Amino acid sequence: MSVIYILNGKLFGKDIYEIDCTNNINDRISSDITGFPSDNNVLCSFNIETLDVEYCRTKLKISLEKFVLNHT
């Protein structure tokens, strides 16, 4: 089972969110990749009936591409 989540925290800044998929939400939240693990907030998460995280990530990116910040 995969999890789609919405996360915000110190690393992202005000009104900026990470929306992504993972197989283990607890590992993702506490990872150093998020910058400040103790300051992260999971706003919501949804269990989905698939093990294919990359498929979910691709669908999310396509659906939300007009909202993505360009970091270039």
N, C-alpha and C positions, 0 to 999 in steps of 0.2 A: 504494500500500500504506500502511496506517496502522499505528500502534504504540500498544499499550496499555502503560502503564508504572506502576510503583509507585516513588515518590520520597519520600525524607525528607531533612531537613536542619535547619540552625539556625533558619530561619524558622518551621518547623512545631512544634518542641518535641519532647520525648521521647515516643516511642510514638504519634506523629501522622504520618500519611502522606497523600500526595496520590496518588490513583489516577485517571488520566485518559487521554485519547487525544491523539495528535498525528500530523502527517504527517512531522515531522522531530524526532526525539528529541534530537539534539545542539543544535539551536536552542532547544528548550524548556528543557533543562538549563542552558544558559548564559545564558538571558534574565534581565534584571533583575527580571522579575515574580516570580521565585522568591526574591528578597531577597538571598541570599548565594550566588551561583552557584558559587563555589569550595568551598562547604561542603555541596553537594548530593550525595546518594548515590542512584543508581538501584539499587534492590534487585532488580528484575527488569523485563524488557520482553518483549513478545510481538508479533511481526509478524502482522498479520491481513490477510486477502485482501479488503479493501474500501478504497475511497477516501472513504467517507462517515464522516468523523470525528464529525459531529454525531449520526448514528445510533448509533454505538458509545458515545458519551458518554451519550446518553439511556438506552441499555440498562444501562450501568454504574450510573448514578444510581438507576435503578429497582431494580436488583439489590442495591445496597449502601446504600439509603436509611436503613435502621435503624442504620447505623454512622456516619452523617454527624454532625459536630459542628454545633450551632446557634450561629452567631456573633452572635446578637441579644442 
